[in-house]
Amino acid sequence: MVTTTLVPALLALLTTSAKGLHNAETPLRGYHCKEDTHTDVHEPCVLCPEGFYCPDKSTMTKCGSVDLYCPLGSVLPTQVSEGYFTIDEAGPKDTRVAQQKCNIGHYCEAGERKVCPKGHYCNATGMSQPLVCGDSTVFCREGSVAPQPVEKGFFSVGGSSNATREEQIIAPKGHFAKDGILLDCPQGHYGDTPGLFTDDCSGICEAGWYCPPASLHLRQVACGGERHICPQGSSSPQPVRDGYYTTIFNEEPCRPGKFRVPLPEEEVGVSSVTEKLSKDSCISCPAGSHKPVSGDSASLCLDCGSRAYTTDGIKCECYQTATEKRKSAKSFYDWTSGTCNDITNEDELRHFPDSFHEPGGQFTKSEEHPCEAAHYCKDGIRYKCAGGTYGDKETEVNSACSGPCEAGYYCPEASSSPTQHSCGSVDVFCPPKSSSPTYVSLGYYSNESDPADMKTSQHLCPPGYYCPGDGLRYQCPAGRYGASSGLIDDACDGKCKSGYFCQPGSTSPLQSPCGNATVYCPKASTDPILVDDGYYSASEIYSITANYAGPNATHDIQRECEVGYWCHDGIKYYCPQGTYGFETGSSNLKQCEPCEEGFYCRSQPAPPTTEETQVECGDASKYCPQGSAEPRDVDLGYYTLNKFGKEDGLESQRTNQVVCPPGYYCQDGLRFKCKEGTYGETSALFDDNCSGFCPRGYFCPENTVHPIPCSPGSYASGGAKECTSCEVPLTVPMQIKNSMCRNDRSCCFDYDTN
């Protein structure tokens, strides 16, 4: 290497030589002379300046390229030595004046000194080429004099290969550095801090989550649902085996994205056996809201806000802006604050963890369990064997489980035997595949051939029975009938019809005719009822007359024997003609009294006679002795008397007749005196002329029995009520008067006064 202390001496030597050469008149080289008017005079001449070379006195040329240098007085450029560089480095590249040995941390090539490049080192002076840094365990920054070991937790970068690494960088989250090489945290592990240097990274992934390579968080990716499990340290979801489960259906809170509508407080069953109702199914959160956690409450469904949206109801995605509805690649939704936050680290954005899920939730299952008996398991969910079925083995996958429950038994959810529970009692029945006892329907009864606690079916209640729903059938009670099937109470179809009786189990309102007149059957009769003495059987719908001989097998009432009748063995008889009834309830013919004298008492077909309704005999032309059924016409020549034996008074109540005596005639029951001019000399006369007109010579005053002769001196010409005097003088002797005729007026002239 040329040092600057040699330059002054060299310059002096060169100047002296130049003078000598000049004196010898030799051609000058390495000098440069100014031209003047004197031939061959080189005054003044000077050494060729640094950075130039002078092949003759009149020529001065720049040294040339950077790999050449020209000290003072150079005739020609000098080639730079290997491992050297030309100077002045700060000056122009074509006027270099000297060379200098390359110093440590540099290498020199073609006269230029270069800083040892990245990925290389220069550990000695005079180096013409840099040395390759080595391998990934070291790195060489620019100007390195030696490879620098990569620190723990760092990896080497840059260069074209592991041999030319030029820098170290701390291993980012999700990675570790080993031997200067950056490696992903292995699957099943995570790295939540920078600078990790072992393949354990920060640890293994939490149970319920899985960590693909380069995971940043112990809860990097939620396992994904009931059908997968992620044990601690999982690299990917593991499918749940057939017959195994992670989740119990409807016994866990609603999964993220869903909520449950509360059930009403009332529970409705179908039998006396208490059965807990299953929870309602979970439903999706309302549009535009998300629910990142498990739970049943609708209040957990949160609005994504104006800058975010959701496609699954579980998490929100951010828009570019509130107005530009495109998904943002540079922001994430922070569910804890409900805001969109910008992310500058691409790795963090790419590997944003599912840490919002809860451990052991529906998305973070870590264990599977063999399906127990009485259950079946499908897609990682354990379901109870449905009501009406049973499951008697483990790891069942068939939703039908082992089969249907046997008839006479019921199998609620999660039953392990086909005979899990006896049906219970007669008011319930259990056909095959029963999940609970079914109440016997109204109008039905349970199968009578089955044991009381193992009824298998119900049957429609037959006619004649009613079935109130207690599983039994009962005969329609006496007095009622059941013509229909399916009757539900002891009223059945109604009461037995009047005139008939219905014993238990009757199927018709006309089941049994009552019988005969001695009995009657009111509506709803259970048996015929004997008619009481003094009563008769009858019907409400038609009249019963005395001595009725028509159909009497369906009488429905008994009636007290009315006045004017007597009743025996259910039959009503008229009091006979000439008698009357004076009281109700007569049961014997002897209780009919003879009709009073002066009255008559009719009987059938006329209404019967009572004491009050005896009919007056009529008028004097009729008479009614005691016990008369009808008035009797008075005989010709007779007259009637009242009960007092009198002719006068009570003409309508005549009780007997008497023969008309002489001197009277009788018409229409009345007695009349023979009229004047007539006579009645016999009894039973009925003509108003009596026995005839009074004969001539006689007179007949009223009521004459025998005609009365006219007295002497008088006459009557016939039909006279009295004789007419002839007015014979007193002087006529009595003897003459006695001899006179008496039957004509002419007799008055039939006397001689001489």
C-alpha positions in Angstrom: 0.0 0.0 0.0 1.4 3.4 -1.0 1.6 5.9 1.9 1.4 9.7 1.6 4.9 10.2 3.3 6.7 9.0 0.2 5.2 11.4 -2.2 7.4 14.6 -1.5 10.6 12.7 -1.9 9.4 11.1 -5.0 8.5 14.4 -6.4 11.9 15.9 -5.7 13.6 13.0 -7.3 11.5 13.4 -10.4 12.2 17.1 -10.6 15.9 16.6 -10.5 15.8 13.9 -13.1 13.8 16.1 -15.3 16.4 18.8 -15.2 19.1 16.3 -16.0 17.2 14.9 -18.8 16.6 18.4 -20.1 20.3 19.2 -20.0 21.1 16.1 -21.9 18.5 17.3 -24.4 16.7 14.0 -24.2 12.9 13.7 -24.9 10.9 14.7 -21.8 8.4 12.0 -20.5 6.5 12.4 -17.4 6.7 16.1 -17.8 4.5 18.6 -19.3 6.0 21.8 -20.8 4.3 24.9 -21.8 5.0 25.9 -25.4 6.7 29.4 -26.1 8.5 31.2 -28.8 11.9 29.5 -28.2 12.4 26.4 -30.1 13.1 23.3 -28.0 13.0 25.3 -24.9 10.7 23.7 -22.4 10.4 26.4 -19.9 8.8 26.0 -17.6 8.3 22.1 -17.6 6.7 20.4 -14.6 6.1 16.8 -13.6 2.9 15.4 -15.0 0.3 16.1 -12.3 -1.3 13.4 -10.2 -4.2 11.7 -11.9 -2.7 12.3 -15.3 0.0 10.7 -17.3 2.3 12.4 -19.8 3.8 10.2 -22.5 5.6 13.3 -24.0 6.1 16.8 -23.0 3.2 18.1 -24.9 0.6 15.5 -23.9 -1.2 15.2 -20.6 -4.0 12.6 -20.4 -6.4 11.7 -17.6 -5.4 8.5 -15.9 -8.4 6.7 -17.2 -10.7 4.3 -15.4 -11.0 3.5 -11.7 -8.8 0.5 -12.0 -5.8 2.7 -13.0 -4.0 5.4 -11.0 -1.4 8.0 -12.0 1.0 9.3 -9.4 2.9 12.6 -10.0 5.0 12.4 -13.1 3.3 9.4 -14.6 4.3 8.5 -18.1 1.6 5.9 -18.3 -1.3 4.8 -16.1 -0.5 2.1 -13.5 -2.8 -0.9 -13.1 -4.2 -1.2 -9.6 -3.0 -4.2 -7.6 -5.4 -7.0 -6.5 -6.9 -6.2 -3.2 -6.2 -2.5 -3.6 -8.4 0.4 -4.5 -7.5 3.7 -6.2 -7.7 7.0 -4.5 -8.9 9.7 -4.1 -12.2 8.0 -3.7 -13.9 11.3 -3.3 -12.6 12.6 -6.6 -13.3 11.7 -10.2 -13.0 8.1 -11.1 -10.7 8.9 -14.1 -8.0 10.8 -12.2 -7.0 8.4 -9.5 -3.6 9.2 -8.1 -2.6 6.1 -6.0 -3.7 2.7 -4.7 -4.4 1.7 -1.2 -4.9 -1.7 0.3 -8.4 -2.7 1.0 -9.2 -2.4 4.7 -11.2 -4.9 6.9 -15.0 -4.9 6.2 -14.3 -4.1 2.6 -13.2 -5.8 -0.6 -11.6 -4.2 -3.6 -12.4 -5.0 -7.1 -11.1 -3.2 -10.2 -9.8 -0.4 -8.2 -12.9 0.3 -6.3 -13.3 -0.3 -2.6 -16.7 -1.7 -1.7 -18.3 -2.2 1.6 -18.6 -5.9 2.3 -22.1 -6.6 1.0 -25.0 -8.0 3.0 -24.7 -11.8 3.3 -20.9 -11.6 3.2 -18.0 -10.7 5.4 -14.6 -9.3 4.8 -12.3 -10.3 7.6 -8.9 -9.2 6.3 -7.1 -6.4 4.5 -6.5 -6.6 0.8 -9.5 -8.7 0.0 -10.6 -8.7 -3.6 -13.7 -10.8 -3.1 -16.1 -11.0 0.0 -16.6 -14.2 1.7 -20.0 -15.9 1.8 -21.5 -15.4 5.3 -21.9 -19.1 6.0 -25.3 -20.6 6.7 -28.6 -19.8 8.3 -27.2 -19.7 11.8 -25.2 -16.5 11.0 -25.9 -13.3 9.2 -23.7 -10.6 7.8 -24.9 -7.1 7.6 -23.2 -4.7 5.2 -19.6 -4.2 6.1 -19.3 -7.2 8.2 -15.8 -8.3 9.2 -17.1 -11.6 10.5 -20.4 -13.6 10.5 -22.6 -12.7 13.4 -24.5 -15.6 15.1 -28.2 -15.4 14.9 -29.7 -14.8 18.4 -32.2 -17.1 20.0 -35.6 -16.4 18.8 -34.4 -14.7 15.7 -34.0 -16.0 12.2 -31.7 -14.9 9.4 -33.1 -13.2 6.3 -32.0 -11.8 3.0 -29.6 -13.0 0.4 -30.2 -15.5 -2.2 -29.6 -18.5 0.0 -29.0 -19.6 3.5 -25.3 -18.9 2.9 -25.8 -15.2 2.3 -28.1 -14.1 5.1 -27.9 -10.5 5.7 -30.0 -9.7 8.8 -31.8 -11.3 11.7 -35.4 -10.7 12.6 -37.2 -11.8 15.7 -39.5 -14.7 15.0 -43.1 -13.3 14.8 -46.0 -14.7 16.7 -47.1 -18.1 15.4 -43.5 -19.0 14.6 -40.2 -20.0 16.2 -36.7 -19.7 15.0 -34.2 -22.5 15.0 -30.7 -22.5 13.6 -31.5 -19.1 12.1 -34.5 -20.5 10.1 -38.0 -19.3 10.7 -40.4 -22.2 11.2 -44.2 -22.3 11.7 -45.3 -23.2 15.2 -46.2 -26.8 14.5 -49.8 -27.9 14.3 -51.3 -28.3 17.7 -49.2 -25.5 19.1 -49.4 -21.8 19.1 -47.1 -18.9 19.5 -48.6 -15.8 21.1 -45.3 -13.9 21.6 -42.4 -13.1 19.2 -39.0 -14.5 19.6 -39.9 -18.1 20.3 -37.0 -20.6 19.6 -38.3 -24.1 20.3 -41.0 -26.1 18.5 -43.0 -26.0 21.7 -43.7 -22.4 20.9 -45.9 -20.9 23.6 -47.5 -24.2 24.3 -50.2 -26.6 23.0 -53.6 -25.6 21.7 -56.3 -25.4 24.3 -58.8 -28.3 24.4 -61.8 -27.4 22.3 -59.8 -25.5 19.7 -57.3 -26.6 17.1 -54.2 -24.9 16.0 -53.1 -25.3 12.4 -49.4 -24.4 11.6 -48.4 -20.9 12.6 -51.3 -20.4 15.0 -51.1 -17.3 17.1 -53.4 -18.2 19.9 -54.1 -21.1 22.2 -57.7 -20.7 21.0 -56.9 -20.3 17.3 -59.8 -22.0 15.6 -62.9 -23.2 17.4 -63.3 -27.0 16.9 -66.4 -26.3 14.9 -69.5 -28.0 16.3 -70.9 -31.1 17.9 -69.7 -33.5 15.4 -66.0 -32.8 16.0 -63.7 -32.9 19.0 -60.4 -31.2 19.6 -58.4 -32.6 22.5 -55.7 -30.4 23.9 -53.0 -29.9 21.3 -55.2 -30.6 18.3 -54.0 -29.7 14.8 -57.4 -30.2 13.2 -60.9 -31.2 14.1 -61.3 -34.9 14.8 -64.7 -36.4 13.7 -66.7 -37.9 16.5 -66.9 -41.6 16.1 -70.2 -43.3 15.3 -72.1 -44.1 18.5 -70.3 -41.4 20.4 -71.3 -37.9 21.3 -70.1 -34.5 22.6 -73.4 -32.8 23.1 -76.6 -33.7 24.9 -79.6 -32.6 22.8 -81.6 -29.8 24.3 -79.8 -29.9 27.6 -77.2 -27.3 26.8 -77.5 -23.6 26.2 -78.2 -22.5 22.6 -75.1 -22.5 20.5 -73.7 -19.2 19.2 -76.0 -17.5 16.7 -79.2 -18.9 18.3 -81.4 -18.2 21.2 -84.3 -20.0 22.9 -87.9 -18.7 23.3 -89.0 -19.4 26.9 -91.7 -22.1 27.3 -95.0 -21.1 28.9 -95.2 -22.1 32.6 -98.0 -24.5 32.1 -97.1 -28.1 31.3 -99.7 -30.2 29.5 -99.6 -34.0 29.6 -101.7 -36.7 28.2 -101.9 -38.9 31.2 -101.5 -39.0 35.0 -97.8 -39.8 34.5 -95.8 -36.6 34.9 -93.6 -36.0 31.9 -91.2 -33.1 31.7 -91.6 -31.1 28.5 -88.5 -30.8 26.3 -87.0 -27.4 25.8 -88.1 -25.6 22.6 -85.6 -25.7 19.8 -83.2 -22.9 19.5 -83.9 -20.3 16.8 -81.6 -18.0 14.9 -80.9 -14.5 16.2 -82.7 -11.7 14.3 -81.3 -10.5 11.1 -78.4 -8.1 11.5 -77.5 -9.4 15.0 -74.9 -11.9 16.2 -74.4 -14.0 19.2 -70.8 -15.2 19.7 -71.4 -17.0 22.9 -73.6 -19.9 24.1 -76.7 -19.1 26.0 -80.5 -19.1 25.8 -81.4 -15.5 26.3 -82.4 -13.3 23.4 -80.5 -10.4 25.0 -77.3 -12.2 24.0 -78.1 -11.4 20.3 -76.2 -8.2 19.7 -76.5 -5.8 16.8 -73.5 -5.7 14.4 -73.9 -2.0 13.9 -73.8 0.1 10.7 -70.2 -0.8 9.8 -70.6 -4.5 10.0 -72.8 -7.4 8.9 -73.1 -11.1 9.7 -73.7 -14.2 7.5 -73.8 -16.8 10.2 -75.2 -14.9 13.2 -72.1 -15.8 15.1 -69.6 -13.1 14.3 -69.7 -9.9 12.4 -67.6 -8.9 9.4 -66.6 -5.3 8.8 -67.5 -3.2 5.8 -64.9 -0.9 4.1 -66.9 2.0 5.5 -70.4 2.6 6.8 -71.5 3.7 3.3 -69.4 1.3 1.2 -70.8 -2.1 1.8 -67.8 -4.2 0.8 -66.0 -6.5 3.1 -62.9 -4.9 4.6 -59.6 -6.8 4.4 -57.9 -4.4 6.8 -60.2 -4.5 9.8 -61.8 -6.9 12.2 -64.8 -6.8 14.4 -64.1 -6.7 18.1 -67.1 -8.4 19.7 -66.2 -7.3 23.2 -66.5 -3.6 22.2 -68.8 -3.9 19.2 -66.6 -1.9 17.0 -64.5 -2.4 13.8 -60.8 -2.1 14.4 -58.0 -1.7 11.9 -55.3 -4.3 11.7 -52.0 -3.6 10.0 -50.3 -6.9 10.6 -51.4 -9.2 7.8 -50.6 -12.3 9.8 -52.8 -11.2 12.7 -55.6 -10.4 10.3 -55.2 -13.8 8.6 -55.0 -15.7 11.8 -57.4 -13.8 14.0 -58.4 -16.4 16.6 -61.8 -17.7 17.6 -61.2 -16.8 21.1 -64.7 -15.4 21.7 -66.1 -18.9 22.0 -66.5 -20.3 25.5 -64.6 -23.4 26.6 -66.8 -26.5 26.5 -69.4 -24.8 24.3 -71.0 -26.2 21.3 -68.2 -25.1 19.1 -65.4 -26.1 21.4 -65.9 -29.8 22.2 -62.8 -31.7 23.4 -64.0 -35.1 24.4 -66.3 -37.7 23.0 -68.3 -40.1 25.1 -69.8 -43.5 24.2 -73.6 -43.3 23.8 -75.2 -44.8 26.8 -78.1 -47.2 26.7 -81.5 -45.5 26.2 -79.9 -43.1 23.8 -78.7 -42.9 20.3 -75.9 -40.7 19.0 -75.7 -39.0 15.6 -73.4 -36.3 14.3 -71.9 -35.9 17.8 -75.2 -35.3 19.5 -76.7 -37.6 22.1 -80.5 -37.9 21.7 -82.8 -39.7 24.1 -84.5 -42.6 22.5 -87.8 -41.2 21.5 -90.8 -41.8 23.6 -92.4 -45.1 22.6 -89.0 -46.7 21.8 -86.2 -48.1 23.9 -82.5 -48.6 23.6 -80.9 -51.5 25.4 -77.3 -51.2 24.1 -74.6 -48.7 24.1 -73.1 -46.7 21.1 -76.5 -46.8 19.3 -76.7 -44.9 16.1 -80.1 -45.7 14.9 -82.8 -43.1 15.8 -85.3 -46.0 16.2 -83.0 -47.3 18.9 -83.6 -51.0 19.7 -87.3 -50.9 18.7 -90.8 -50.0 19.8 -92.1 -50.3 23.4 -94.3 -53.4 24.0 -98.1 -53.1 24.2 -99.3 -52.8 27.8 -96.2 -50.7 28.7 -95.0 -47.2 28.1 -91.5 -46.0 27.4 -90.9 -42.3 28.0 -87.8 -40.7 26.5 -84.6 -42.5 27.3 -86.1 -45.9 28.1 -83.8 -48.9 28.2 -86.4 -51.7 28.2 -89.4 -52.5 26.0 -91.3 -53.0 29.3 -90.0 -49.9 31.0 -93.2 -49.1 32.9 -96.5 -50.9 33.2 -99.2 -48.9 31.7 -100.7 -48.2 35.1 -104.4 -48.5 35.7 -107.7 -49.2 33.9 -108.2 -45.6 32.9 -105.2 -45.6 30.7 -104.0 -47.8 27.9 -100.7 -48.4 26.1 -100.7 -49.7 22.5 -97.3 -50.6 21.0 -94.8 -47.7 20.9 -96.4 -45.8 23.7 -94.4 -42.9 25.1 -96.8 -42.4 28.0 -100.1 -43.9 29.1 -103.0 -42.5 27.0 -106.1 -41.6 28.9 -109.1 -43.7 27.8 -111.3 -41.5 25.8 -114.8 -40.5 26.9 -117.1 -43.1 25.4 -114.5 -45.8 25.4 -113.3 -48.5 27.8 -110.0 -50.3 28.1 -109.6 -53.8 26.9 -111.2 -56.1 29.5 -109.1 -59.1 28.8 -105.8 -57.3 29.7 -104.5 -57.1 33.3 -105.6 -54.0 35.1 -102.2 -52.4 35.0 -101.3 -53.4 31.4 -104.2 -52.3 29.2 -103.3 -52.3 25.5 -106.3 -50.7 23.7 -109.6 -49.0 24.1 -112.9 -49.9 22.6 -116.0 -48.0 21.7 -118.6 -48.3 24.4 -121.4 -50.6 23.0 -125.2 -49.8 23.2 -126.6 -50.3 26.7 -123.4 -49.1 28.3 -121.8 -45.8 29.1 -118.1 -45.2 29.5 -117.1 -42.1 31.5 -113.4 -42.3 30.6 -112.2 -44.2 33.7 -111.5 -47.2 31.5 -114.5 -49.2 32.6 -117.9 -49.6 31.0 -121.1 -49.5 33.0 -124.6 -50.7 32.2 -127.0 -47.9 31.6 -128.8 -47.7 34.9 -132.3 -49.1 35.3 -134.8 -46.6 34.0 -132.5 -45.4 31.2 -131.5 -46.8 27.9 -128.5 -46.5 25.6 -129.3 -47.0 21.9 -126.0 -45.3 20.8 -122.4 -46.4 20.9 -119.9 -44.3 22.7 -122.1 -42.9 25.6 -120.1 -41.1 28.3 -122.3 -40.7 31.3 -125.1 -42.5 33.2 -127.7 -40.3 31.5 -127.1 -42.6 28.5 -129.5 -41.7 25.7 -132.2 -40.8 28.0 -135.0 -42.1 30.2 -137.0 -45.1 29.3 -140.3 -44.1 27.6 -143.5 -43.9 29.5 -145.4 -47.2 29.5 -142.1 -49.3 29.4 -139.5 -50.2 31.8 -135.8 -50.5 31.3 -133.6 -52.8 33.4 -129.8 -52.2 33.5 -128.2 -52.4 30.1 -131.3 -51.5 28.1 -130.7 -50.5 24.5 -134.2 -49.1 23.6 -136.6 -46.6 25.2 -139.2 -49.3 24.5 -137.2 -52.1 26.0 -139.9 -53.9 27.9 -143.7 -53.2 27.8 -145.0 -52.5 31.2 -147.2 -55.6 31.3 -151.0 -55.2 31.9 -153.5 -53.1 33.6 -152.4 -54.1 37.1 -149.2 -52.2 36.7 -148.0 -48.9 35.3 -144.6 -47.6 34.2 -143.9 -43.9 34.3 -141.0 -42.4 32.4 -137.6 -43.9 33.5 -139.2 -46.9 35.1 -136.9 -49.6 36.3 -139.7 -52.2 36.9 -143.5 -52.2 36.6 -145.3 -50.7 39.6 -148.4 -52.3 41.0 -151.5 -50.1 40.8 -152.8 -49.2 44.2 -156.3 -50.2 45.3 -158.7 -47.4 44.4 -156.5 -46.4 41.5 -156.4 -47.5 37.9 -153.5 -47.6 35.3 -153.7 -45.1 32.4 -151.6 -43.3 29.9 -150.7 -39.6 29.6 -151.1 -39.7 25.9 -154.6 -41.2 25.6 -157.6 -41.4 27.8 -158.7 -44.4 29.6 -162.4 -45.0 29.9 -164.0 -47.2 32.4 -164.0 -50.9 31.5 -161.4 -50.1 28.8 -160.6 -53.3 27.0 -157.9 -52.0 24.6 -154.1 -52.4 24.8 -153.1 -51.8 28.4 -149.6 -53.2 28.4 -148.0 -49.8 28.3 -149.7 -47.7 30.9 -147.5 -45.0 32.4 -149.4 -43.5 35.3 -151.9 -44.5 37.9 -154.8 -42.3 38.7 -157.0 -42.2 41.7 -160.5 -43.5 40.9 -162.6 -40.5 40.3 -166.0 -40.0 41.9 -168.5 -42.1 40.1 -166.1 -45.0 39.6 -164.6 -47.9 41.4 -161.2 -49.3 40.6 -159.8 -52.8 41.1 -156.6 -54.4 39.7 -155.8 -51.3 37.8 -159.1 -51.2 35.9 -161.6 -48.4 36.3 -165.3 -49.4 36.4 -168.3 -47.2 36.3 -170.6 -47.2 39.2 -173.5 -49.1 37.6 -176.7 -47.5 36.4 -178.9 -46.4 39.2 -176.0 -45.8 41.5 -173.5 -42.9 42.0 -170.1 -42.4 43.5 -169.7 -40.0 46.3 -166.0 -40.2 47.0 -162.7 -40.7 45.1 -160.5 -43.8 45.4 -163.4 -46.3 45.6 -162.1 -49.8 45.2 -165.3 -51.8 45.6 -168.6 -51.9 43.8 -170.3 -51.7 47.2 -168.9 -48.2 47.5 -171.4 -47.1 44.7 -174.5 -45.7 46.4 -178.1 -46.2 45.0 -179.3 -43.1 43.3 -181.6 -41.0 45.5 -185.3 -41.0 44.9 -186.4 -38.2 42.7 -183.2 -38.5 40.8 -181.7 -40.9 38.3 -178.1 -41.9 37.9 -176.8 -42.8 34.4 -173.7 -44.8 33.7 -171.7 -45.7 30.7 -171.5 -44.6 28.0 -172.5 -41.4 29.6 -170.3 -39.9 32.3 -170.6 -41.6 35.6 -172.9 -40.1 38.3 -171.7 -38.5 41.4 -173.6 -37.3 44.4 -173.5 -33.8 43.0 -174.3 -34.9 39.5 -177.4 -36.9 40.1 -180.0 -35.8 37.5 -183.4 -34.6 38.7 -186.0 -36.9 37.4 -187.4 -34.3 35.1 -191.0 -33.1 35.4 -194.2 -34.5 36.8 -194.5 -36.9 33.8 -191.4 -38.7 35.1 -190.7 -40.3 38.4 -187.6 -41.8 39.8 -187.7 -44.2 42.7 -184.4 -44.9 44.6 -181.7 -46.5 42.3 -183.2 -45.2 39.1 -180.9 -45.3 36.1 -183.3 -43.4 34.0 -186.5 -41.4 34.6 -189.6 -43.6 34.3 -192.6 -42.4 32.3 -195.7 -42.2 34.4 -198.3 -44.7 33.4 -201.5 -43.6 31.8 -204.0 -42.9 34.5 -201.4 -42.3 37.1 -199.9 -39.2 38.6 -196.6 -38.7 40.4 -195.7 -37.6 43.9 -192.6 -36.2 45.4 -190.5 -37.7 48.2 -192.9 -36.2 50.7 -195.9 -38.0 49.1 -197.2 -34.7 47.9 -198.4 -33.6 44.5 -197.4 -30.1 45.0 -193.8 -29.0 44.9 -190.6 -30.6 43.7 -192.2 -31.4 40.4 -188.8 -32.3 39.0 -188.1 -34.8 41.7 -191.0 -37.2 41.5 -190.3 -40.4 43.3 -193.4 -42.6 42.5 -196.7 -42.8 40.7 -200.2 -43.3 42.1 -203.3 -44.5 40.2 -205.6 -41.7 39.3 -208.7 -42.0 41.7 -212.4 -41.7 40.5 -213.4 -38.2 39.9 -210.0 -37.4 38.5 -208.1 -37.9 35.3 -204.3 -37.9 35.1 -202.1 -36.6 32.4 -198.3 -36.2 32.3 -198.0 -37.3 35.9 -200.4 -34.7 37.1 -203.8 -35.3 38.6 -206.8 -33.2 37.5 -210.3 -33.1 38.8 -212.9 -34.2 36.3 -214.2 -31.1 34.7 -217.7 -29.7 35.2 -220.1 -31.6 32.9 -218.0 -34.8 33.2 -217.6 -37.4 35.7 -215.1 -40.1 36.6 -216.6 -43.1 38.1 -213.4 -45.3 37.7 -209.8 -44.9 38.6 -206.9 -44.6 36.2 -208.7 -42.2 34.0 -206.4 -40.2 31.7 -208.8 -38.5 29.3 -209.8 -35.0 30.3 -213.5 -36.1 29.7 -212.9 -38.6 32.4 -215.6 -41.3 32.2 -217.7 -39.1 29.9 -220.0 -36.2 29.7 -222.6 -36.0 32.4 -225.7 -37.8 31.0 -229.1 -36.0 30.3 -231.0 -35.5 33.4 -227.9 -35.4 35.5 -225.4 -32.8 36.4 -221.8 -33.2 37.1 -220.0 -30.5 39.0 -216.2 -30.6 39.0 -214.6 -33.8 40.4 -217.8 -35.8 40.0 -217.4 -39.5 40.4 -221.0 -40.4 39.7 -223.5 -38.2 37.8 -226.0 -36.6 40.1 -229.7 -36.7 39.1 -231.4 -33.4 38.5 -233.9 -32.6 41.3 -237.6 -32.5 40.5 -238.6 -29.5 38.5 -235.2 -29.2 36.8 -233.5 -30.6 33.9 -230.1 -31.1 32.2 -229.8 -31.8 28.6 -226.3 -33.6 29.0 -222.9 -32.5 29.9 -224.3 -30.1 32.4 -222.4 -29.1 35.4 -225.7 -28.2 37.1 -229.5 -28.7 36.4 -231.6 -25.9 35.1 -234.8 -25.1 37.1 -238.1 -25.2 35.3 -239.4 -22.7 37.7 -242.5 -24.8 38.4 -244.8 -22.9 40.5 -245.0 -23.8 44.1 -248.5 -24.7 43.7 -247.5 -27.8 41.6 -247.7 -30.7 43.9 -244.5 -32.6 44.6 -245.8 -35.7 43.1 -246.3 -33.9 39.8 -242.8 -32.5 40.0 -241.4 -35.9 40.6 -243.1 -37.2 37.6 -241.7 -34.6 35.3 -238.9 -35.6 32.8 -235.6 -34.1 33.6 -233.5 -34.4 30.4 -234.7 -31.6 28.3 -236.1 -28.2 28.6 -239.4 -29.5 27.3 -239.8 -31.3 30.4 -240.6 -28.0 32.1 -243.8 -28.0 30.2 -244.7 -31.5 31.1 -246.9 -30.9 34.1 -250.6 -30.2 34.5 -251.7 -27.8 37.0 -255.3 -29.1 36.8 
